[in-house]
Each structure stands twice: as structure tokens, then as C-alpha cells.
Amino acid sequence: MNKSKKVSFIMAVYNDDTNIRNSIESIQNQTYEDLEILILDDCSDDTTYSICKEMSLKDTRIKVYKNDFNLGLTRSLNKLINYSTGFYIARQDSDDSSVKFRIETQIKYIEKYNLDVCYSRAYVKESKKVMPNLSYYLPLKFIIKYKNPLIHGTLLIKKDVIESVGGYDEFYYFSQDYKLINDLIKNRYRVKIHNKPLYNLNMKNNISSNYKDIQKIYADIVKNQL
């Protein structure tokens, strides 16, 4: 691996005091140490913010912000990108966790294949099933026309690359990750999915499961632009 380049983890969280500590700890325990952890509390009314602040007092890599009112995931992520100081941006959701060698593995993969963006496969927490499954073996440019096979929380991207496409499109309150990958592919950025599962994905009582219908509406808008 070449000289260390800082990674900025960005995590927007809303009312998730059950999972947030474990999620942050999985980032703190990464084998890749040159990182910062940027957390934006989206106006939670539980103890999420206080947990994050408490953890930040013990680890100077953690920086905690709070919205004055609920902005939603897309706008919150763009705020965090603006706050970030790393060469890379890494995503993680508050109810998920990363395996300890996730970032080290993804950066080696980026350097090996001269990539701009790297995702990985993930274990589903409840079943240990691996996702994406069959769609992983299909060309990304083909499968993306029909569905989004990517696990948003596994994203590792060069900061200047995500900035070059304008960050997340704020029209997309949902399916912002699907819109982002299409913007990246249209702009001919080099994207690959690592075959190893480097992430533990929650699929119960989350945005994807709770807002499935409206997510489909936004996803269909992306498809119609292809």
C-alpha cells in the first residue's frame, strides 16, 4: 500500500441509540488507522446524540454534529462531505458495522485496479446470507439498468470524485445511492465491487424495509433517465 491517505467516514443517524455504539466501535477498530469519523445526528429525540458525544470525548477522531431540524439522509450526507478532510469518503449506516479490515482491503483493491470507487459485498446480519448474490456476477453497467445491486454503506470513494458529480442529488430523498452510482458510471469513473463481504448489513426495520414503496418511486425515476 502507498503512503497513508486519510479516510473520512460519514454517518448520518436518526433515533438509533440501540445500534450506534456498536457501529462506531467497528470503525474505531479498523486496521486502517488514518481516519476520521464524522457523525451527523439528524435531530434525534432519543439518546443517540449523547452517546455519540460521549464517544467523541474518548476518541479525537470522532466529530459529532447535530441538525437543528430533520433534513433526511441525502442532505445530511452532503453536509458531512463538506465537513470532511480525507482523501477518501467512506459510508456506513448506524445500524450496520464494518469488519475490522474493511478499509485496508478496499484501499488495496483501489490501488491494485486503479479505481475511483470501491464497494464490497456484505453479510446480512439476520441470516449471514451474502449480498449482492447472483447479481454480483453480472456486469455492473448491465445490472444497474434494472436494479441497484450495491450496498450503500460499503461505499469508499475518492472525495474529489464524489464532489465532481455534485455529491448526492438532493432531489432524491430516497434512492440517493442509486442516483449516485448512475452519475459515476455516466461520468466514466472506475467502479468495482470487492468479492469479499466486508460489512454486516441490517435489513430489519430500516429505511429500505420501512419505505419500500416510495423508494421504488425514486428508483424508477433513476431508471427512466438511463
C-alpha positions as CSV (number, residue, x, y, z in Angstrom):
1,M,0.0,0.0,0.0
2,N,1.3,3.5,-0.8
3,K,1.6,6.3,1.8
4,S,-1.4,6.5,4.0
5,K,-4.3,8.7,2.8
6,K,-6.9,9.8,5.3
7,V,-10.4,8.3,5.1
8,S,-13.4,10.3,6.3
9,F,-16.2,8.0,7.4
10,I,-19.6,9.8,7.1
11,M,-22.6,8.6,9.1
12,A,-26.0,10.3,9.3
13,V,-28.1,8.9,12.2
14,Y,-31.6,9.4,13.4
15,N,-33.0,7.8,16.6
16,D,-30.7,4.7,16.7
17,D,-29.4,4.6,20.2
18,T,-29.7,0.8,20.2
19,N,-27.1,0.3,17.4
20,I,-25.0,3.5,17.2
21,R,-22.3,2.5,19.7
22,N,-21.5,-0.9,18.1
23,S,-21.5,0.8,14.6
24,I,-19.0,3.5,15.7
25,E,-16.8,0.9,17.5
26,S,-16.5,-1.1,14.3
27,I,-15.0,2.0,12.7
28,Q,-12.7,2.7,15.6
29,N,-11.4,-0.8,15.4
30,Q,-10.4,-0.7,11.7
31,T,-6.9,-1.9,11.0
32,Y,-6.5,1.2,8.8
33,E,-5.9,3.9,11.3
34,D,-5.6,7.2,9.3
35,L,-9.3,8.1,9.5
36,E,-11.8,10.5,10.9
37,I,-15.4,9.6,11.9
38,L,-18.0,12.3,11.1
39,I,-21.4,11.8,12.6
40,L,-24.4,14.0,12.0
41,D,-27.4,13.5,14.3
42,D,-30.5,14.3,12.2
43,C,-32.4,15.8,15.1
44,S,-32.9,12.6,17.1
45,D,-35.2,12.6,20.2
46,D,-33.7,9.6,21.9
47,T,-30.2,9.3,23.4
48,T,-28.3,8.9,20.1
49,Y,-26.6,12.3,20.2
50,S,-25.5,12.0,23.8
51,I,-23.9,8.5,23.1
52,C,-22.0,10.0,20.1
53,K,-20.8,13.0,22.1
54,E,-19.7,10.7,24.9
55,M,-17.7,8.6,22.5
56,S,-16.1,11.6,20.9
57,L,-14.7,12.7,24.2
58,K,-12.7,9.5,24.3
59,D,-11.5,9.5,20.7
60,T,-10.5,12.7,19.0
61,R,-11.1,11.1,15.5
62,I,-14.8,11.3,16.2
63,K,-16.5,14.6,15.3
64,V,-20.2,15.0,16.1
65,Y,-22.7,17.4,14.6
66,K,-26.4,17.9,15.0
67,N,-29.1,19.3,12.7
68,D,-31.5,21.8,14.1
69,F,-34.3,20.0,12.3
70,N,-34.6,16.8,10.4
71,L,-33.1,17.1,7.0
72,G,-33.1,13.5,5.8
73,L,-30.3,11.3,4.7
74,T,-29.4,12.9,1.4
75,R,-28.8,16.4,2.6
76,S,-27.2,15.2,5.8
77,L,-24.6,13.2,3.8
78,N,-23.8,16.2,1.6
79,K,-23.2,18.3,4.8
80,L,-20.8,15.7,6.0
81,I,-18.9,15.5,2.7
82,N,-18.4,19.3,3.1
83,Y,-17.0,18.8,6.6
84,S,-14.7,16.0,5.7
85,T,-10.9,16.4,5.3
86,G,-10.0,13.0,4.0
87,F,-8.7,11.9,0.6
88,Y,-11.4,9.2,0.6
89,I,-15.0,9.2,1.7
90,A,-16.4,6.0,3.3
91,R,-20.0,5.4,4.1
92,Q,-21.6,3.5,7.0
93,D,-25.1,3.3,8.3
94,S,-25.7,3.5,12.1
95,D,-27.4,0.1,12.3
96,D,-24.6,-1.7,10.4
97,S,-21.0,-2.5,11.1
98,S,-17.7,-2.9,9.2
99,V,-15.3,-5.9,9.6
100,K,-12.1,-4.7,11.0
101,F,-10.0,-4.9,7.8
102,R,-12.7,-3.4,5.5
103,I,-10.9,-0.1,4.7
104,E,-7.5,-1.6,4.4
105,T,-8.9,-4.2,2.0
106,Q,-10.8,-1.7,-0.1
107,I,-7.9,0.7,-0.4
108,K,-5.6,-2.1,-1.6
109,Y,-8.2,-3.0,-4.2
110,I,-8.5,0.6,-5.4
111,E,-4.7,0.8,-5.7
112,K,-4.4,-2.6,-7.5
113,Y,-7.0,-1.8,-10.1
114,N,-6.6,2.0,-10.3
115,L,-10.2,2.6,-9.2
116,D,-12.1,5.7,-8.3
117,V,-14.8,3.9,-6.3
118,C,-15.0,0.6,-4.4
119,Y,-18.0,-1.2,-2.9
120,S,-18.0,-4.6,-1.2
121,R,-20.4,-7.4,-0.6
122,A,-22.0,-7.8,2.8
123,Y,-23.3,-10.3,5.2
124,V,-27.0,-9.9,6.1
125,K,-27.0,-9.8,9.9
126,E,-30.0,-12.0,10.5
127,S,-29.2,-14.8,8.1
128,K,-25.4,-14.4,7.2
129,K,-26.6,-14.5,3.6
130,V,-24.1,-12.7,1.2
131,M,-25.3,-9.7,-0.8
132,P,-25.2,-9.0,-3.7
133,N,-25.6,-12.6,-4.6
134,L,-26.2,-13.6,-8.2
135,S,-26.2,-10.0,-9.4
136,Y,-22.6,-9.7,-8.3
137,Y,-21.5,-11.9,-11.2
138,L,-23.2,-9.8,-13.8
139,P,-21.5,-6.7,-15.4
140,L,-22.4,-3.6,-13.3
141,K,-23.2,-1.5,-16.3
142,F,-25.8,-4.1,-17.3
143,I,-27.4,-4.8,-13.9
144,I,-27.6,-1.2,-12.9
145,K,-30.2,-0.6,-15.7
146,Y,-32.6,-2.9,-13.8
147,K,-31.8,-2.6,-10.1
148,N,-29.2,-1.2,-7.7
149,P,-27.0,-4.2,-6.6
150,L,-24.7,-2.1,-4.4
151,I,-24.7,-1.9,-0.6
152,H,-24.6,1.9,0.0
153,G,-22.9,1.5,3.4
154,T,-19.8,-0.2,1.8
155,L,-19.0,2.8,-0.4
156,L,-15.4,4.0,-0.5
157,I,-14.8,6.8,-2.9
158,K,-12.2,9.5,-3.7
159,K,-13.5,12.8,-2.3
160,D,-12.7,14.7,-5.4
161,V,-14.7,12.2,-7.5
162,I,-17.9,12.5,-5.4
163,E,-17.5,16.3,-5.5
164,S,-17.1,16.2,-9.3
165,V,-20.6,14.8,-9.7
166,G,-22.1,17.3,-7.2
167,G,-22.3,14.9,-4.3
168,Y,-25.7,13.3,-3.7
169,D,-28.5,14.7,-5.8
170,E,-30.8,16.3,-3.2
171,F,-33.9,15.8,-5.3
172,Y,-33.6,12.1,-4.2
173,Y,-34.9,11.9,-0.7
174,F,-34.7,8.2,-1.2
175,S,-32.6,6.0,-3.6
176,Q,-29.8,8.7,-3.5
177,D,-27.3,5.9,-3.7
178,Y,-28.8,4.6,-6.9
179,K,-28.7,8.0,-8.5
180,L,-25.1,8.4,-7.3
181,I,-23.8,5.2,-8.9
182,N,-25.5,6.1,-12.2
183,D,-23.9,9.6,-12.1
184,L,-20.5,7.9,-11.5
185,I,-20.9,5.4,-14.4
186,K,-22.1,8.1,-16.8
187,N,-19.0,10.1,-16.0
188,R,-16.8,7.1,-16.7
189,Y,-15.4,6.7,-13.3
190,R,-13.9,3.3,-12.5
191,V,-16.1,1.3,-10.1
192,K,-15.8,-2.2,-8.8
193,I,-17.3,-4.4,-6.1
194,H,-14.9,-6.3,-3.9
195,N,-15.9,-10.0,-3.8
196,K,-15.3,-10.3,0.0
197,P,-18.1,-9.5,2.4
198,L,-16.6,-6.6,4.4
199,Y,-19.8,-5.3,6.0
200,N,-22.6,-6.5,8.3
201,L,-25.9,-5.3,6.9
202,N,-29.1,-4.9,8.9
203,M,-32.3,-5.5,6.8
204,K,-34.9,-5.2,9.5
205,N,-36.8,-2.1,10.5
206,N,-34.5,0.2,8.4
207,I,-35.1,2.8,5.6
208,S,-35.1,0.1,2.9
209,S,-37.7,-2.0,4.6
210,N,-39.9,0.7,6.1
211,Y,-40.1,2.9,3.0
212,K,-40.0,0.3,0.2
213,D,-42.8,1.8,-1.9
214,I,-41.5,5.3,-2.0
215,Q,-38.0,4.1,-2.6
216,K,-39.3,2.3,-5.7
217,I,-40.8,5.5,-7.0
218,Y,-37.4,7.3,-6.7
219,A,-35.6,4.3,-8.1
220,D,-37.9,4.3,-11.2
221,I,-37.1,7.9,-11.8
222,V,-33.4,7.0,-12.0
223,K,-34.1,4.1,-14.3
224,N,-36.1,6.3,-16.7
225,Q,-33.1,8.6,-17.1
226,L,-30.8,5.7,-18.3
